[in-house]
Each structure stands twice: as structure tokens, then as C-alpha cells.
Amino acid sequence: MIKKRYHWLLVVLTVAGFTVRAQAPAEPSLLWEITGKGLTRPSYLYGTIHLICPGDFVLSDTLKQRLQRTEQLALELDMDDPGMMMSMAQLMLMQENKQLSGLLNQTDYTRLNRFFRDSVGMNIGPFERAKPFVLMSLLFNRVLNCQPQSYEMMLMGLAKKQQMEVVGLETVKEQMAVFDSIPYQDQARMLVQMIDNLPKARTEFVQMVDLYKKQDVAGLYRMTRESDFDMQGQEEVLLNGRNRRWIPLMATMMTQKPTFFAVGAAHLGGEEGVITLLRKQGYTVKPVRQ
């Protein structure tokens, strides 16, 4: 009897697993329509890539039309908030007065400082107490080898022209706290790994942009998880946990007014992605051809 019950439990769990996977997006699209659960008008979800070279930047007419059908733009952060930069500056420092020089051995610290001075054109001294991810963001310009554009800034400009409100799915404090939950020493190690493997980082970014242009949400999610320079076992902190926190906020926003959500494309795919979580809540989430 016990074995029989155990057998049926395995069957139930297996079926449940297939159900969840069936809700994970397989269709190639960065733009998704959200309906159902009593919504009177559709909302939309768009996957961005935070920085991209101008030659790869595309903002389709279809995307602009869907934005025009909504009444507010929701980004990961409210980038229209005049106090955002001040809040970020206050929260970028490591806790307990930790310093970058104390996270690395002298050899790696010296190499890192030399790289930033010679290749980035700045000394890391002023960032000694900053969370190492701040320096990581400064390295991206060396990976891209271009003056990058931002989908978030472009969307925000279009929203302002339409006199739409811009809101955030998380506060600066919540987003910066994510980088307190990842050990500072691991962040510092990733910095050194990045400067030691710039050619590989550039190749990986080219592959990621290619997937983005193909609108391969599932592929982007897989590559982000497997990247040597991104997740590093931190997908629960950087992706999944945030996705779960966003869902009730998105539900409230969509109920109040049709909303255009724009978040990093890696948040869309997978069994813990925003699309799957919305579908599990009973919403219909369909790809929109661009």
C-alpha cells in the first residue's frame, strides 16, 4: 500500500512538473500581450537588453503602437524619479565599512587598479567602499566597444511624449539590497575574472545579442543562467526571487490601468520567469509579432 501511494505521488509530481514546463514560453518573442482575470484592456510585457550597441538597437512600430495603447510604463526601477541617483549613491556602499582592497589579494587588487586606470581611464580609489558590482557595470563599455543605447531610456522618452506615468517594480533600496545578499568577495572575484577573460566576455555578449535579435526568450534565459560572468549560481537572488515579488505588483497595476512592462529579457523565460508566473496566476500571456 505504501509503495502504491508512493508510486502515485511520483505520477502527480511528474504531471505537475510537465504542467509548469508547458507554461514556460517557447515562442520566439520579446513582446507579450497580457489578458484575462477580469482585465478590461490588455497590458503588455517587453523584454529589454539593458545596454546594446546602436547598430543592433531596434524599436519596432508594433512595439510603439502597443505602448500607445497603455496608460503607464513600468520599468524595473522608476527611472523618472528625480531622487533615484541620489538614493543609488547613498546605497552603493558596502556594509560594515568593507573595502575592495580587503576582498582581493594584493596581486589581483593591483592588476584590477591598473586595468581600470589604463583601459577604463579611471582610478578605482574613489570606489574603494562601493559594492564591487558598481565597478562591474563600468566594465561593460569595454565589453561592448561602443557607446551603448538603452531600451529603458528610449521607452521612457516615448512615454513622456504620451504624458504617461513612469513607475517602478522595485525601489532603489530593494534593488541595491540584492547586491548585499551576494557575498562581496564573490563580486570582487567576478571583477577579476572579467578582466582576465575580456575576449570570452565579448564573444558571449555577441552571442547574447544574436539571441536577443532572434527574440529567443528561452535561449536568453539559458545563456544568462550558464554565463561565466552573470548568474554564477545567483539566479534565485538576481532573477527568480525578484520575479516572484513583481507578480502581485503587476497584477495591481494592470487592474488599475493598462500597463506596458519593460524588464530585462532574462526575467521572461524559464519555469520561474515572469511569463510562467503570470500564466500560473490565470492570465493569458500571448506573443505579439513584431
C-alpha positions as CSV (number, residue, x, y, z in Angstrom):
1,M,0.0,0.0,0.0
2,I,2.8,2.4,0.9
3,K,4.6,1.6,-2.3
4,K,1.4,2.2,-4.3
5,R,0.8,5.6,-2.6
6,Y,4.5,6.5,-3.3
7,H,4.1,5.5,-6.9
8,W,1.0,7.7,-7.4
9,L,2.8,10.6,-5.6
10,L,5.6,10.4,-8.2
11,V,3.0,10.4,-11.0
12,V,1.3,13.5,-9.6
13,L,4.6,15.3,-9.1
14,T,5.7,14.4,-12.7
15,V,2.4,15.6,-14.2
16,A,2.7,18.8,-12.2
17,G,6.2,19.3,-13.5
18,F,5.1,18.9,-17.1
19,T,2.3,21.4,-16.4
20,V,4.7,24.0,-15.2
21,R,7.1,23.4,-18.1
22,A,4.2,23.7,-20.6
23,Q,3.6,27.2,-19.2
24,A,7.2,28.3,-19.8
25,P,7.4,30.3,-23.0
26,A,8.8,28.5,-26.0
27,E,7.6,31.0,-28.7
28,P,10.2,33.4,-30.1
29,S,9.0,36.9,-29.0
30,L,10.1,39.8,-26.8
31,L,6.7,41.4,-26.8
32,W,3.8,39.7,-25.0
33,E,0.1,40.6,-24.5
34,I,-1.5,40.0,-21.1
35,T,-5.2,39.5,-20.8
36,G,-7.7,37.6,-18.7
37,K,-8.6,37.5,-15.0
38,G,-11.1,40.4,-15.4
39,L,-8.7,42.8,-17.2
40,T,-10.9,45.1,-19.3
41,R,-7.9,46.1,-21.6
42,P,-4.7,44.3,-22.4
43,S,-1.4,45.1,-20.8
44,Y,1.9,44.3,-22.4
45,L,5.3,42.8,-21.3
46,Y,8.5,43.5,-23.2
47,G,12.0,42.0,-22.6
48,T,14.8,44.5,-22.9
49,I,18.6,44.2,-23.0
50,H,19.8,46.9,-20.8
51,L,22.8,48.0,-22.9
52,I,23.3,47.4,-26.7
53,C,25.3,48.9,-29.5
54,P,23.4,51.4,-31.8
55,G,23.7,49.1,-34.8
56,D,21.8,46.4,-33.0
57,F,19.1,48.6,-31.5
58,V,15.6,48.2,-32.9
59,L,12.3,49.7,-31.7
60,S,9.6,48.3,-33.9
61,D,6.4,50.2,-34.9
62,T,4.4,47.3,-33.4
63,L,6.1,47.9,-30.0
64,K,5.4,51.7,-30.2
65,Q,1.8,51.0,-31.1
66,R,1.3,48.7,-28.1
67,L,2.9,51.3,-25.8
68,Q,0.5,53.9,-27.1
69,R,-2.5,51.6,-26.1
70,T,-1.4,51.6,-22.5
71,E,-1.6,54.3,-19.8
72,Q,1.6,53.8,-17.8
73,L,5.1,52.4,-18.3
74,A,6.5,50.1,-15.6
75,L,10.3,49.5,-15.6
76,E,12.4,47.6,-13.1
77,L,13.1,51.0,-11.4
78,D,11.2,54.3,-11.7
79,M,13.9,55.9,-13.8
80,D,11.8,59.1,-13.9
81,D,12.3,59.6,-10.2
82,P,14.5,62.7,-9.7
83,G,15.8,61.2,-6.4
84,M,16.9,57.9,-8.0
85,M,20.6,58.8,-8.5
86,M,20.9,60.3,-5.0
87,S,19.4,57.2,-3.5
88,M,21.7,55.0,-5.5
89,A,24.8,56.9,-4.4
90,Q,23.8,56.5,-0.8
91,L,23.1,52.8,-1.1
92,M,26.1,51.8,-3.3
93,L,28.5,51.4,-0.3
94,M,29.3,48.1,1.2
95,Q,28.1,47.3,4.7
96,E,30.4,47.1,7.7
97,N,32.8,49.6,6.1
98,K,34.3,46.8,3.9
99,Q,36.8,47.9,1.3
100,L,37.7,46.4,-2.1
101,S,41.3,46.1,-1.1
102,G,40.3,43.8,1.7
103,L,38.4,41.5,-0.6
104,L,41.3,40.7,-3.0
105,N,44.9,39.7,-2.6
106,Q,47.4,42.4,-3.3
107,T,48.3,41.0,-6.7
108,D,44.7,40.9,-8.0
109,Y,43.9,44.3,-6.5
110,T,47.0,45.9,-8.2
111,R,46.0,44.3,-11.6
112,L,42.5,45.5,-11.2
113,N,43.5,49.0,-10.4
114,R,46.0,49.0,-13.4
115,F,43.3,47.8,-15.8
116,F,40.8,50.4,-14.7
117,R,43.5,53.1,-15.0
118,D,44.9,52.0,-18.4
119,S,41.7,50.6,-20.1
120,V,38.8,52.4,-18.5
121,G,40.6,55.7,-17.8
122,M,39.9,55.9,-14.1
123,N,41.3,55.0,-10.7
124,I,39.4,52.6,-8.5
125,G,40.4,54.5,-5.4
126,P,37.1,56.5,-5.2
127,F,35.2,53.2,-5.5
128,E,37.1,51.5,-2.7
129,R,34.0,51.2,-0.5
130,A,31.5,50.7,-3.3
131,K,29.8,47.3,-3.8
132,P,32.0,45.6,-6.5
133,F,29.1,45.3,-8.9
134,V,29.3,49.1,-9.4
135,L,32.7,48.6,-10.9
136,M,31.4,45.6,-12.9
137,S,28.9,48.0,-14.6
138,L,31.8,50.2,-15.6
139,L,33.5,47.3,-17.4
140,F,30.6,46.7,-19.8
141,N,31.7,49.6,-22.0
142,R,35.0,47.7,-22.5
143,V,33.0,44.6,-23.4
144,L,30.7,46.4,-25.9
145,N,33.4,48.5,-27.6
146,C,30.7,51.1,-28.5
147,Q,28.7,53.9,-26.9
148,P,25.7,51.8,-25.9
149,Q,22.0,52.7,-26.1
150,S,19.3,51.8,-23.6
151,Y,15.8,50.5,-24.3
152,E,14.6,51.8,-21.0
153,M,15.7,55.3,-21.7
154,M,14.1,55.2,-25.2
155,L,10.9,53.8,-23.8
156,M,10.8,56.4,-21.1
157,G,11.2,59.2,-23.7
158,L,8.3,57.8,-25.7
159,A,6.2,57.6,-22.5
160,K,6.9,61.2,-21.7
161,K,5.8,62.3,-25.2
162,Q,2.5,60.5,-24.5
163,Q,2.4,62.1,-21.0
164,M,2.3,58.6,-19.5
165,E,3.3,58.0,-15.9
166,V,6.5,56.0,-15.4
167,V,6.6,53.7,-12.3
168,G,9.0,51.0,-10.9
169,L,8.5,47.4,-9.9
170,E,11.1,47.8,-7.2
171,T,12.7,50.6,-5.3
172,V,16.4,51.6,-5.5
173,K,16.7,50.3,-1.9
174,E,15.3,46.9,-2.9
175,Q,17.4,46.6,-6.0
176,M,20.6,47.6,-4.2
177,A,19.9,45.2,-1.4
178,V,20.1,42.4,-3.9
179,F,23.9,43.1,-4.0
180,D,24.2,42.8,-0.3
181,S,22.9,39.3,-0.4
182,I,25.6,38.2,-2.9
183,P,29.0,38.0,-1.0
184,Y,31.1,41.0,-1.7
185,Q,34.1,38.7,-2.1
186,D,32.3,36.8,-4.9
187,Q,31.5,40.1,-6.6
188,A,35.2,41.1,-6.4
189,R,36.2,37.7,-7.8
190,M,33.9,38.2,-10.8
191,L,35.6,41.6,-11.5
192,V,39.0,39.9,-11.8
193,Q,37.5,37.1,-13.8
194,M,36.0,39.6,-16.2
195,I,39.3,41.5,-16.9
196,D,41.1,38.2,-17.3
197,N,38.6,36.9,-19.9
198,L,37.5,40.0,-21.9
199,P,37.7,38.3,-25.3
200,K,35.4,35.5,-24.0
201,A,33.1,38.1,-22.4
202,R,32.9,39.9,-25.8
203,T,32.1,36.6,-27.6
204,E,29.5,35.7,-25.1
205,F,27.9,39.2,-25.4
206,V,27.8,38.9,-29.2
207,Q,26.0,35.5,-28.8
208,M,23.6,37.0,-26.4
209,V,22.7,39.9,-28.7
210,D,22.2,37.4,-31.5
211,L,19.7,35.5,-29.4
212,Y,18.0,38.8,-28.5
213,K,17.7,39.9,-32.1
214,K,16.1,36.4,-32.8
215,Q,13.8,37.1,-29.8
216,D,14.7,33.8,-28.4
217,V,13.5,34.2,-24.8
218,A,14.2,30.6,-23.8
219,G,17.7,30.8,-25.2
220,L,18.4,34.1,-23.4
221,Y,17.3,32.6,-20.1
222,R,19.5,29.6,-20.6
223,M,22.5,31.6,-21.6
224,T,22.1,34.0,-18.7
225,R,22.0,31.2,-16.2
226,E,25.0,29.5,-17.7
227,S,27.1,32.6,-18.2
228,D,30.6,32.7,-16.6
229,F,30.1,36.4,-16.0
230,D,26.5,36.8,-14.8
231,M,24.5,34.3,-12.7
232,Q,27.3,32.3,-11.1
233,G,24.7,30.3,-9.0
234,Q,22.9,33.5,-8.0
235,E,19.8,33.1,-10.2
236,E,17.5,32.9,-7.2
237,V,18.7,36.2,-5.9
238,L,19.1,38.0,-9.3
239,L,16.1,36.5,-11.2
240,N,13.7,34.2,-9.5
241,G,13.1,35.9,-6.2
242,R,12.6,39.3,-7.9
243,N,10.2,37.7,-10.5
244,R,8.0,36.4,-7.7
245,R,7.9,39.8,-5.9
246,W,6.9,41.5,-9.1
247,I,3.8,39.4,-9.9
248,P,1.4,40.8,-7.3
249,L,2.6,44.4,-8.1
250,M,2.0,43.7,-11.8
251,A,-1.5,42.4,-11.0
252,T,-2.4,45.5,-9.1
253,M,-1.0,47.8,-11.8
254,M,-2.9,46.0,-14.6
255,T,-6.1,46.1,-12.6
256,Q,-5.8,49.9,-12.1
257,K,-4.9,50.8,-15.7
258,P,-3.4,49.1,-18.8
259,T,0.4,48.9,-18.3
260,F,3.4,48.4,-20.5
261,F,6.0,46.5,-18.5
262,A,9.6,46.5,-19.7
263,V,12.1,44.3,-17.8
264,G,15.3,42.5,-18.7
265,A,14.6,39.7,-21.2
266,A,16.2,37.1,-18.9
267,H,13.3,37.7,-16.5
268,L,10.8,36.4,-19.1
269,G,11.9,32.8,-19.7
270,G,12.1,29.7,-17.6
271,E,9.8,27.9,-15.2
272,E,10.3,30.8,-12.7
273,G,10.1,33.5,-15.3
274,V,7.5,36.3,-15.3
275,I,5.6,34.8,-18.2
276,T,5.2,31.4,-16.5
277,L,4.3,33.0,-13.2
278,L,1.6,35.2,-14.8
279,R,0.2,32.2,-16.6
280,K,0.1,30.2,-13.3
281,Q,-1.9,33.1,-11.8
282,G,-4.5,32.6,-14.5
283,Y,-3.5,35.3,-17.0
284,T,-3.4,34.6,-20.7
285,V,0.1,35.7,-22.0
286,K,0.5,35.6,-25.8
287,P,3.4,36.6,-28.0
288,V,2.9,39.6,-30.3
289,R,4.6,39.5,-33.7
290,Q,6.9,42.4,-34.4
